[in-house]
Amino acid sequence: MSIVRSLVGYAPAVVLPRIVSLILVLVLTRLISKQEYGLVVLVATLGEAIDATFSNWTRVALARFAAADPEHVGRETTRSLAVYGATLAPSILFVVAFTLATRSERTIEFGVAILVYILAIGLLRFPSTIMAVQADRRGIVAMEAAKAVGVLIFGVAVTTISESFFTQTMIFGAVTAAVGLWGAIRCARRIDVRSGPRVPLGTYLAYGLPIIPAQIVGSVLSSSDRLFLDHTVGAEAVALYAAGVMLARQPMEFIFSLAGVRVFPLLMEDYERGGAAHGGRRLGELISGVVFITLPAAIGIVIVAEPMTELLLARDYVETATLIIPLAVISAFLVGFKAFVLDQIFHMVKRNGLNAVISLPAAVVGVGAMVLLVPDRGVWGCALAYLIQYVFLVLLTLVVTRRLMPFAIPWGDIARTAAATAVMAGVLLAVGTPLAVTPVWVQLVGSIVLGMVVYAAAALVLRPSPVEDLVPARFRRDRR
């Protein structure tokens, strides 16, 4: 299956949860205080960082090695599951130590909430990884949809009883764990635990353990903005910042996440069977597809930032969100391009430790920028510092990865996509004044629909390769 068709085929597994999560955030910012919502954000931030540091490498290793033989993953799965279980011990110890070191009246609640979050997402993501390797699209879609809808329904319902961040986390944990158990049962029925090859433990650890320092640095890169803002200004500032960043990042993240559902195992399989040359060609195809769907989304979000924030956010959040969305959109584009495109090369050539080495200077740059900008510029300064951090990191990563595995950057496709995006942007800016006299929801919906139609029409005329790959063969320019 082509990269582009994989992106499209697994879209429902990513699109629906992101949409529902967006709705949940929009509702919670109206139903609970900024203080409580800020704590919800901090629980998720720390939970993701701890899971990424201690446990995520086992899922990555499973996907990497099982991809060589997707139909027979039993032995590799059982070994990865055992190692994953062992990684929970340091995760729990870290949370306990954090709880003891932080003395406040809500520290115990906060620590328990983080533990619940970690255990729940692990229970969900392990079967999801197996499904991705085996191309079980229906299973992935079912799990993600059930989790998203369940968290939304019960999360909103429970606000009638309690507005506490702790209650929201308990609901998230219960729903996520239940869906994860269903996924585990589904996987267990499809796997013979005695089947398939298993790489030597030394090879497994030599590949997986270097991911840990990369994940530590990556967690600093991805989480430092909210944690530093909380330390410097407070949880309410985190809430204001997170609401604006969410509107910018959610659409970008769900598009980039398409590459993480099935494309990662597909790329690893291509590399194992065809070597660096085949892997490089596939990566070029991935770049074309990702730019084709993310560039117009990024520009569109910036253009509709004002009506989007006015319609979707509570009044207290609108001014700050509108201010930071342009910076946050560019940051989200860079974050996704590094994580879901360039970082694939480190996994292909098994040089994950190098990823941490090159990420460390960017983390230092980012923290330094926050120290300089946040005290004076507040939330906007935090968004700018985060952008500076990732501009530096993506440029450095691009230089290093092209030395590890040469790949052609599809400049022609990028130029055609950029031209189609420019046409879309020009039309949206031209109709902005007439639309301004209409209700806010008309401005937003009208701009989105018009932008999609114009971009699709321009892309069909300019024909970047992702369009050629999706249209019927008889309509392609290179048909024989």
C-alpha positions as CSV (number, residue, x, y, z in Angstrom):
1,M,0.0,0.0,0.0
2,S,1.3,3.5,-0.8
3,I,2.1,6.0,1.9
4,V,-0.7,8.3,0.8
5,R,-3.4,5.6,0.7
6,S,-2.2,4.6,4.2
7,L,-2.6,8.1,5.4
8,V,-6.2,8.2,4.0
9,G,-7.1,4.7,5.0
10,Y,-6.3,5.2,8.7
11,A,-7.8,8.8,8.9
12,P,-10.9,7.8,10.8
13,A,-8.7,6.3,13.7
14,V,-7.2,9.8,14.1
15,V,-9.8,12.3,13.0
16,L,-12.7,11.2,15.2
17,P,-10.7,11.2,18.5
18,R,-9.2,14.6,17.8
19,I,-12.6,16.1,16.9
20,V,-14.2,14.7,20.1
21,S,-11.2,15.8,22.2
22,L,-11.5,19.2,20.8
23,I,-15.2,19.3,21.7
24,L,-14.4,18.1,25.2
25,V,-11.9,20.9,25.7
26,L,-14.3,23.5,24.4
27,V,-17.0,22.2,26.9
28,L,-14.6,21.9,29.9
29,T,-13.3,25.5,29.5
30,R,-16.9,26.6,30.0
31,L,-17.9,24.1,32.8
32,I,-14.9,24.2,35.1
33,S,-12.6,26.9,36.3
34,K,-9.4,27.9,34.6
35,Q,-7.5,26.6,37.7
36,E,-9.0,23.1,37.4
37,Y,-8.6,23.0,33.6
38,G,-5.0,24.0,34.0
39,L,-4.5,21.1,36.3
40,V,-6.2,18.7,33.8
41,V,-3.6,19.9,31.2
42,L,-0.7,19.4,33.6
43,V,-1.8,15.9,34.5
44,A,-1.9,14.9,30.8
45,T,1.4,16.7,30.2
46,L,3.3,14.9,32.9
47,G,1.6,11.6,32.3
48,E,2.6,11.7,28.6
49,A,6.1,12.7,29.5
50,I,6.6,9.9,32.0
51,D,5.1,7.3,29.7
52,A,7.3,8.5,26.8
53,T,10.4,8.4,29.0
54,F,10.0,5.0,30.7
55,S,7.7,2.9,28.6
56,N,7.1,4.1,25.0
57,W,10.3,2.6,23.7
58,T,8.9,-0.9,24.2
59,R,6.0,-0.2,21.9
60,V,8.3,1.4,19.3
61,A,10.6,-1.6,19.5
62,L,7.7,-4.0,19.0
63,A,6.5,-2.0,15.9
64,R,10.1,-1.9,14.6
65,F,10.9,-5.6,14.8
66,A,7.4,-7.1,14.3
67,A,7.1,-5.1,11.1
68,A,9.5,-7.5,9.4
69,D,6.9,-10.3,9.7
70,P,3.5,-8.7,10.5
71,E,1.6,-12.0,10.2
72,H,3.6,-13.7,12.9
73,V,4.2,-11.4,15.9
74,G,3.4,-13.6,18.8
75,R,6.8,-14.1,20.4
76,E,7.8,-10.5,19.8
77,T,4.6,-9.3,21.4
78,T,4.9,-11.4,24.5
79,R,8.5,-10.3,25.1
80,S,7.6,-6.6,24.5
81,L,4.7,-6.9,26.9
82,A,6.9,-8.4,29.6
83,V,9.5,-5.6,29.2
84,Y,6.7,-3.0,29.2
85,G,5.4,-4.4,32.5
86,A,8.9,-4.0,34.0
87,T,9.1,-0.3,32.9
88,L,6.0,0.5,35.0
89,A,8.0,0.1,38.2
90,P,10.3,3.1,37.6
91,S,7.3,5.1,36.3
92,I,5.5,4.5,39.5
93,L,8.6,5.2,41.7
94,F,9.1,8.5,39.8
95,V,5.5,9.6,40.4
96,V,5.8,8.7,44.1
97,A,9.0,10.6,44.5
98,F,7.5,13.6,42.7
99,T,4.5,13.5,45.0
100,L,6.7,13.3,48.1
101,A,8.9,16.1,46.9
102,T,6.0,18.5,46.1
103,R,4.3,19.6,49.2
104,S,0.8,21.1,48.7
105,E,-2.7,20.4,49.8
106,R,-3.5,18.7,46.4
107,T,-0.3,16.9,45.8
108,I,-1.7,13.4,46.6
109,E,-4.6,14.0,44.3
110,F,-2.2,15.1,41.5
111,G,0.1,12.1,42.0
112,V,-2.7,9.6,41.9
113,A,-4.2,11.3,38.8
114,I,-0.9,11.0,37.0
115,L,-0.6,7.3,37.9
116,V,-4.1,6.6,36.7
117,Y,-3.3,8.4,33.4
118,I,-0.1,6.4,32.8
119,L,-1.7,3.0,33.5
120,A,-4.7,3.8,31.4
121,I,-2.9,5.0,28.2
122,G,-0.5,2.1,28.4
123,L,-3.3,-0.4,28.5
124,L,-4.8,1.3,25.4
125,R,-1.6,1.8,23.4
126,F,-0.1,-1.6,23.6
127,P,-2.9,-3.4,21.7
128,S,-3.1,-0.4,19.4
129,T,0.5,-1.0,18.4
130,I,-0.1,-4.7,17.7
131,M,-3.1,-3.7,15.5
132,A,-1.0,-1.2,13.6
133,V,1.6,-3.9,12.8
134,Q,-1.1,-6.3,11.6
135,A,-2.9,-3.6,9.7
136,D,-6.1,-4.1,11.8
137,R,-7.7,-0.9,10.7
138,R,-11.1,-1.7,12.1
139,G,-9.8,-2.5,15.5
140,I,-7.8,0.7,15.7
141,V,-10.7,2.8,14.6
142,A,-13.1,1.1,17.0
143,M,-10.8,1.6,20.0
144,E,-10.1,5.2,19.3
145,A,-13.7,6.1,18.6
146,A,-15.0,4.3,21.7
147,K,-12.4,6.0,23.9
148,A,-13.1,9.4,22.5
149,V,-16.9,9.2,22.7
150,G,-16.8,7.6,26.2
151,V,-14.5,10.3,27.6
152,L,-16.6,13.0,26.1
153,I,-20.0,11.7,27.4
154,F,-18.9,10.8,30.9
155,G,-16.5,13.7,31.2
156,V,-19.2,16.2,30.5
157,A,-21.8,14.3,32.6
158,V,-19.6,14.2,35.7
159,T,-19.2,18.0,35.8
160,T,-22.7,18.1,37.2
161,I,-21.3,16.3,40.3
162,S,-17.8,17.7,40.5
163,E,-15.6,20.2,38.7
164,S,-12.4,18.8,40.0
165,F,-9.5,17.9,37.7
166,F,-9.2,14.7,39.7
167,T,-12.7,13.6,38.7
168,Q,-12.0,14.3,35.1
169,T,-8.8,12.2,35.2
170,M,-10.6,9.3,36.9
171,I,-13.2,9.3,34.1
172,F,-10.5,9.4,31.5
173,G,-8.7,6.5,33.1
174,A,-11.8,4.3,33.5
175,V,-12.9,4.7,29.9
176,T,-9.4,4.4,28.4
177,A,-8.7,1.2,30.5
178,A,-12.0,-0.4,29.5
179,V,-11.4,0.2,25.8
180,G,-7.8,-1.0,26.1
181,L,-9.0,-4.2,27.7
182,W,-11.4,-4.8,24.8
183,G,-8.5,-4.2,22.4
184,A,-6.2,-6.6,24.3
185,I,-8.9,-9.3,24.1
186,R,-9.3,-8.7,20.3
187,C,-5.5,-9.0,19.8
188,A,-5.2,-12.1,22.0
189,R,-7.7,-13.9,19.7
190,R,-5.6,-13.1,16.6
191,I,-2.2,-14.0,18.0
192,D,-0.4,-17.2,18.5
193,V,2.0,-16.3,21.3
194,R,4.4,-19.1,20.2
195,S,4.7,-18.0,16.6
196,G,7.1,-15.9,14.7
197,P,10.8,-14.9,15.0
198,R,12.1,-12.9,17.9
199,V,15.3,-10.8,17.7
200,P,17.9,-11.5,20.3
201,L,17.4,-9.6,23.6
202,G,20.7,-7.8,23.1
203,T,19.5,-6.5,19.7
204,Y,16.2,-5.5,21.2
205,L,17.7,-3.6,24.0
206,A,20.4,-2.1,21.9
207,Y,17.7,-0.6,19.7
208,G,15.2,0.3,22.4
209,L,17.2,1.6,25.3
210,P,18.8,4.5,23.3
211,I,15.2,5.7,22.7
212,I,15.0,6.6,26.4
213,P,17.4,9.5,26.4
214,A,15.8,10.7,23.2
215,Q,12.4,10.5,24.8
216,I,13.7,12.4,27.9
217,V,14.9,15.2,25.8
218,G,11.8,15.0,23.7
219,S,9.6,15.3,26.8
220,V,11.5,18.4,27.8
221,L,11.0,19.8,24.4
222,S,7.3,19.1,24.2
223,S,6.4,19.8,27.9
224,S,8.6,22.6,29.0
225,D,6.3,25.3,27.8
226,R,3.4,24.3,30.0
227,L,5.5,23.3,33.0
228,F,7.6,26.5,32.8
229,L,4.5,28.6,32.4
230,D,2.9,26.9,35.4
231,H,6.1,27.5,37.5
232,T,6.4,31.2,36.4
233,V,2.9,32.4,36.1
234,G,0.5,29.7,37.5
235,A,-2.1,27.1,36.4
236,E,-4.6,29.7,35.1
237,A,-1.9,30.9,32.6
238,V,-1.5,27.3,31.6
239,A,-5.2,27.1,30.9
240,L,-5.2,30.2,28.7
241,Y,-2.1,29.0,26.9
242,A,-3.4,25.4,26.4
243,A,-6.7,26.5,25.0
244,G,-5.1,28.6,22.3
245,V,-2.4,26.0,21.5
246,M,-5.0,23.3,21.4
247,L,-7.0,25.0,18.6
248,A,-3.7,25.3,16.7
249,R,-2.2,21.9,17.4
250,Q,-5.2,19.6,17.4
251,P,-5.8,19.8,13.7
252,M,-2.1,19.6,12.9
253,E,-1.5,16.7,15.3
254,F,-4.3,14.6,14.0
255,I,-3.0,15.0,10.4
256,F,0.5,14.1,11.4
257,S,-0.7,11.3,13.6
258,L,-2.0,9.5,10.5
259,A,1.7,8.8,9.8
260,G,2.1,7.1,13.2
261,V,-0.9,4.7,12.9
262,R,0.2,2.6,10.0
263,V,3.0,4.4,8.2
264,F,5.7,3.7,10.8
265,P,5.4,-0.1,10.4
266,L,5.1,0.3,6.6
267,L,8.3,2.3,6.4
268,M,10.2,-0.2,8.7
269,E,9.0,-3.1,6.6
270,D,10.1,-1.3,3.4
271,Y,13.5,-0.6,4.8
272,E,14.0,-4.1,6.0
273,R,13.1,-5.6,2.7
274,G,14.5,-3.0,0.3
275,G,17.3,-1.3,2.1
276,A,18.2,2.4,2.4
277,A,17.4,3.1,-1.3
278,H,13.9,1.9,-1.0
279,G,13.4,3.5,2.4
280,G,14.6,6.8,1.0
281,R,12.2,6.7,-1.8
282,R,9.3,5.9,0.6
283,L,10.4,8.8,2.8
284,G,10.2,11.2,-0.2
285,E,6.7,9.9,-0.8
286,L,5.8,10.5,2.8
287,I,7.1,14.1,2.7
288,S,4.9,14.8,-0.4
289,G,1.9,13.4,1.3
290,V,2.4,15.1,4.6
291,V,3.1,18.5,3.1
292,F,0.1,18.1,0.8
293,I,-2.3,17.7,3.7
294,T,-0.6,19.8,6.5
295,L,0.4,23.0,4.7
296,P,-3.1,24.1,3.6
297,A,-4.4,23.2,7.1
298,A,-1.7,25.3,8.8
299,I,-2.4,28.4,6.6
300,G,-6.1,27.9,6.9
301,I,-6.0,27.9,10.7
302,V,-4.1,31.1,10.8
303,I,-6.5,32.8,8.5
304,V,-9.6,31.8,10.4
305,A,-8.1,32.2,13.9
306,E,-10.3,35.1,14.9
307,P,-13.7,33.7,14.1
308,M,-12.6,30.2,15.3
309,T,-11.6,31.4,18.8
310,E,-14.7,33.6,19.1
311,L,-17.0,30.7,18.2
312,L,-15.3,27.9,20.1
313,L,-13.8,29.3,23.2
314,A,-15.2,30.9,26.3
315,R,-14.9,34.7,26.3
316,D,-12.1,34.7,28.9
317,Y,-9.9,32.7,26.5
318,V,-10.4,34.4,23.2
319,E,-7.9,37.3,23.3
320,T,-5.0,35.2,24.4
321,A,-5.8,32.3,22.0
322,T,-6.1,34.7,19.0
323,L,-2.7,36.1,19.9
324,I,-0.8,32.9,20.1
325,I,-2.4,30.8,17.4
326,P,-0.1,31.9,14.5
327,L,3.0,31.0,16.5
328,A,1.4,27.7,17.7
329,V,0.4,26.6,14.2
330,I,4.0,27.0,12.9
331,S,5.3,25.2,15.9
332,A,2.8,22.4,15.4
333,F,3.9,22.0,11.8
334,L,7.6,21.8,12.8
335,V,6.9,19.4,15.7
336,G,4.9,17.1,13.4
337,F,7.4,17.1,10.6
338,K,10.2,16.2,12.9
339,A,8.4,13.5,14.9
340,F,6.5,11.8,12.1
341,V,8.8,12.3,9.1
342,L,12.5,13.0,10.0
343,D,12.6,10.8,13.1
344,Q,11.6,7.8,11.0
345,I,15.2,7.7,9.8
346,F,16.6,7.2,13.2
347,H,14.4,4.2,13.7
348,M,15.3,2.8,10.2
349,V,19.0,2.9,10.8
350,K,18.7,2.1,14.5
351,R,20.5,5.3,15.7
352,N,18.0,6.5,18.3
353,G,20.6,7.7,20.7
354,L,21.8,10.2,18.1
355,N,18.3,11.7,18.2
356,A,18.7,12.6,21.8
357,V,22.2,14.0,21.2
358,I,21.0,16.4,18.6
359,S,17.8,17.3,20.5
360,L,19.6,18.3,23.6
361,P,21.0,21.6,22.2
362,A,17.5,22.5,21.1
363,A,16.1,21.9,24.6
364,V,18.7,24.2,26.0
365,V,17.8,26.9,23.4
366,G,14.1,26.4,24.2
367,V,14.5,26.7,28.0
368,G,16.8,29.7,27.6
369,A,14.3,31.4,25.3
370,M,11.6,30.8,27.9
371,V,13.7,32.2,30.7
372,L,14.2,35.4,28.6
373,L,10.7,35.8,27.2
374,V,8.1,34.4,29.6
375,P,8.7,36.7,32.6
376,D,8.1,39.8,30.4
377,R,5.9,38.5,27.6
378,G,3.8,35.9,29.5
379,V,1.8,33.4,27.4
380,W,2.8,35.0,24.1
381,G,6.5,34.8,25.1
382,C,6.1,31.1,25.9
383,A,4.6,30.4,22.5
384,L,7.5,32.3,20.8
385,A,10.1,30.5,22.8
386,Y,8.6,27.2,21.9
387,L,8.7,28.1,18.2
388,I,12.4,29.2,18.4
389,Q,13.2,25.8,20.0
390,Y,11.7,23.8,17.1
391,V,13.0,26.0,14.3
392,F,16.5,25.2,15.7
393,L,15.7,21.5,16.1
394,V,14.2,20.8,12.7
395,L,17.0,22.5,10.9
396,L,19.6,20.5,12.8
397,T,17.7,17.2,12.4
398,L,17.3,17.7,8.7
399,V,21.1,18.1,8.3
400,V,21.8,15.0,10.4
401,T,19.2,12.7,8.9
402,R,20.2,13.4,5.3
403,R,23.7,12.2,6.3
404,L,22.4,9.0,7.9
405,M,20.2,8.1,4.9
406,P,20.2,10.2,1.8
407,F,16.7,10.9,0.5
408,A,15.4,13.3,-2.2
409,I,13.3,16.1,-1.0
410,P,10.4,16.4,-3.5
411,W,10.7,20.1,-4.2
412,G,8.5,19.9,-7.3
413,D,5.6,18.4,-5.3
414,I,6.2,20.9,-2.4
415,A,6.1,23.8,-4.9
416,R,2.8,22.6,-6.4
417,T,1.3,22.2,-3.0
418,A,2.5,25.6,-1.9
419,A,1.0,27.1,-5.1
420,A,-2.4,25.5,-4.5
421,T,-2.2,26.7,-0.9
422,A,-1.4,30.2,-2.0
423,V,-4.5,30.2,-4.3
424,M,-6.6,29.0,-1.4
425,A,-5.2,31.7,0.9
426,G,-5.7,34.4,-1.6
427,V,-9.4,33.5,-2.1
428,L,-10.0,33.4,1.7
429,L,-8.4,36.7,2.3
430,A,-10.4,38.2,-0.6
431,V,-13.7,37.1,0.9
432,G,-12.7,38.0,4.4
433,T,-14.3,41.4,4.3
434,P,-17.7,40.4,2.9
435,L,-17.9,37.5,5.4
436,A,-17.0,39.8,8.3
437,V,-20.6,41.2,8.3
438,T,-22.1,37.7,8.8
439,P,-22.5,35.7,12.1
440,V,-19.3,34.2,13.4
441,W,-20.3,30.7,12.7
442,V,-21.0,31.6,9.1
443,Q,-17.5,33.2,8.8
444,L,-15.8,30.0,10.2
445,V,-17.9,27.4,8.4
446,G,-17.9,29.4,5.1
447,S,-14.2,29.9,5.2
448,I,-13.5,26.2,5.9
449,V,-15.8,24.9,3.1
450,L,-14.6,27.5,0.6
451,G,-11.0,26.9,1.5
452,M,-11.3,23.1,1.0
453,V,-13.1,23.5,-2.3
454,V,-10.6,26.0,-3.7
455,Y,-7.6,24.0,-2.5
456,A,-9.0,20.8,-4.0
457,A,-9.7,22.5,-7.3
458,A,-6.2,24.1,-7.4
459,A,-4.6,20.7,-6.5
460,L,-6.4,18.9,-9.3
461,V,-5.1,21.5,-11.8
462,L,-1.5,21.5,-10.4
463,R,-1.4,17.8,-9.7
464,P,1.2,17.1,-6.9
465,S,2.0,13.4,-6.7
466,P,-0.4,12.7,-3.8
467,V,-3.3,13.8,-6.1
468,E,-2.0,11.5,-8.8
469,D,-1.8,8.6,-6.4
470,L,-5.5,9.0,-5.3
471,V,-7.2,9.7,-8.6
472,P,-8.4,6.7,-10.8
473,A,-5.6,5.4,-13.0
474,R,-7.4,6.4,-16.2
475,F,-7.2,10.1,-15.2
476,R,-3.5,10.1,-14.3
477,R,-1.1,12.0,-16.4
478,D,1.4,9.2,-16.5
479,R,-1.2,6.6,-17.6
480,R,0.0,4.2,-20.4
